Amino acid sequence: MKTGIKVIDAMTQNPVMINLNATLKQAANLMEEMHVGSLLVEENKKVVGILSEQDIVRKAVAQGTVGQFKVKNIMEEHLITISPEKDIFEAITVMRDHNIRHLPVMDSGKFYGLITTKDILRIEPDLFELLVERIELKESERKPINRLHEKEGLCELCGQYSHELTEEDGSLMCTKCREL
């Protein structure tokens, strides 16, 4: 489903950057000050990584090592990127498939900006359905709404959302997987 809206038209052109040698405290303070959920990490004016709130929480706070780390210790170096000329539908699909919310916009090694799920959903809220396919409800047995729709959810084999799950051999499966 193409929207006709290019990534370059929806992205942030000058996202918040931080040096890879900054401390996590500096990174967290900058995120709070700028009201952002991620920082692009730079070295010598080149984007070399990305640091998200989740990185800080899962890789440092949860390990009890916040004070010992610099940005370069926990940043994600393997950047998943998108071209500025791509449709925002493709951007949200990449984010969904990689379970990320922040996507650097690059082409041929040149950095253009950053696009986020919020940027896209603000422009095209109908694309939210794409993200819902990958949302796994935690503690589902404690959520009353789930008990009303026990036949809905994620197929345990293919991971796709289905309105018609059937239990077979102890696994909840969608119609397609049951037929295999």
C-alpha positions in Angstrom: 0.0 0.0 0.0 1.8 3.1 -1.2 0.8 6.4 0.4 2.5 8.7 -2.0 4.4 10.3 0.8 8.2 10.0 0.6 10.4 9.5 3.7 12.2 12.7 3.0 9.0 14.7 3.3 8.1 13.1 6.8 11.6 12.8 8.4 13.3 15.1 10.9 16.1 16.8 9.0 18.3 17.7 11.9 17.8 14.9 14.6 19.5 15.2 17.9 23.0 13.8 17.9 25.5 12.8 20.5 29.2 12.0 20.4 30.1 8.3 20.9 32.3 9.2 23.9 29.5 10.9 25.8 28.3 9.2 29.0 25.0 7.5 29.4 24.0 10.2 31.9 24.7 12.9 29.3 22.7 10.9 26.7 19.7 10.5 29.1 19.8 14.2 30.0 19.9 15.2 26.3 17.0 12.8 25.6 15.0 14.4 28.4 15.9 18.0 27.4 15.1 17.5 23.8 12.0 15.2 24.4 13.3 12.4 22.1 13.4 8.6 22.4 16.7 8.2 20.5 19.9 9.9 19.6 22.0 9.4 16.6 25.6 8.8 17.6 28.3 10.6 15.7 32.0 10.5 15.4 33.9 13.1 13.3 30.6 14.4 11.9 29.6 10.9 10.6 26.7 8.9 11.9 28.1 5.7 13.4 25.2 4.4 15.5 21.9 5.0 17.3 21.1 5.0 21.0 17.5 4.5 22.1 15.8 4.7 25.5 15.4 0.9 25.3 19.2 0.5 24.8 19.8 2.4 28.0 17.3 0.5 30.0 18.0 -3.0 28.7 21.7 -2.8 28.2 22.8 -0.6 31.1 20.2 0.1 33.8 18.9 -3.5 33.9 22.5 -4.7 34.2 23.3 -2.2 37.0 26.1 -0.6 35.0 24.9 2.8 34.0 27.7 4.7 35.6 30.4 2.5 33.9 29.3 3.0 30.3 29.7 5.5 27.6 27.4 5.8 24.6 29.8 3.7 22.4 29.5 0.8 24.8 25.8 0.2 24.2 24.8 2.0 21.0 23.5 0.0 18.1 26.3 0.0 15.4 24.4 -2.1 12.9 22.2 0.6 11.4 19.1 -0.4 9.6 18.4 2.5 7.3 16.0 3.6 4.5 16.4 5.7 1.4 14.9 9.2 1.5 12.9 8.5 -1.7 11.1 5.5 -0.3 7.4 5.6 0.6 6.6 5.9 4.3 4.7 2.6 4.0 8.1 1.0 3.3 9.6 2.8 6.3 6.9 1.6 8.7 7.2 -2.0 7.3 11.0 -1.9 7.9 10.4 -0.7 11.5 7.8 -3.3 12.1 9.9 -6.1 10.7 12.9 -5.1 12.8 11.0 -4.1 15.9 12.4 -0.6 15.9 10.9 2.9 16.2 13.6 5.1 14.9 15.0 4.7 11.3 18.0 6.7 10.0 17.5 8.0 6.5 20.6 7.4 4.4 21.5 6.8 0.8 24.9 5.8 -0.6 26.5 6.6 2.7 25.0 10.1 2.9 22.9 10.9 6.0 19.7 12.8 5.4 17.7 12.6 8.7 15.7 10.4 10.9 12.1 9.1 10.6 10.2 7.6 13.5 6.9 5.7 13.9 5.4 8.8 15.5 6.4 10.9 12.4 4.6 8.4 10.2 1.6 7.8 12.3 1.0 11.5 12.7 0.8 11.8 8.9 -0.8 8.4 8.0 -2.6 6.9 11.1 -4.1 4.1 9.0 -0.6 2.5 8.9 -0.9 1.7 12.6 -2.5 -1.6 11.6 0.9 -2.7 10.2 2.5 -2.2 13.6 -0.3 -4.0 15.5 0.6 -7.2 13.6 3.8 -7.5 15.6 2.6 -6.3 19.0 2.6 -9.2 21.5 0.5 -8.6 24.5 2.5 -9.4 27.7 0.8 -11.0 30.6 -2.2 -11.7 28.4 -3.9 -13.9 31.0 -4.2 -10.8 33.3 -5.9 -8.7 30.6 -9.7 -9.1 30.7 -10.1 -8.1 27.0 -7.9 -11.1 25.9 -10.2 -13.5 27.7 -13.0 -12.2 25.6 -11.1 -12.9 22.3 -9.1 -16.1 23.1 -9.3 -17.1 19.5 -7.4 -14.0 18.4 -3.7 -13.3 18.7 -0.3 -14.1 17.2 0.2 -17.5 15.6 3.0 -19.3 17.5 4.5 -20.7 14.3 4.6 -17.7 11.8 4.1 -14.8 14.3 1.3 -13.2 12.2 -1.8 -11.9 13.9 -4.9 -13.9 13.3 -8.6 -13.6 14.3 -8.9 -17.4 14.1 -6.3 -19.3 16.2 -6.7 -23.0 16.9 -4.8 -25.0 19.4 -3.0 -28.0 17.9 -0.2 -29.9 19.7 -0.1 -27.3 22.4 0.5 -24.4 20.0 -2.0 -21.7 18.9 -1.9 -21.7 15.0 -3.5 -19.6 12.3 -5.4 -21.2 9.5 -2.5 -21.0 7.1 -0.1 -22.8 9.4 -2.7 -25.4 10.3 -2.9 -26.3 6.6 0.8 -26.9 6.2 
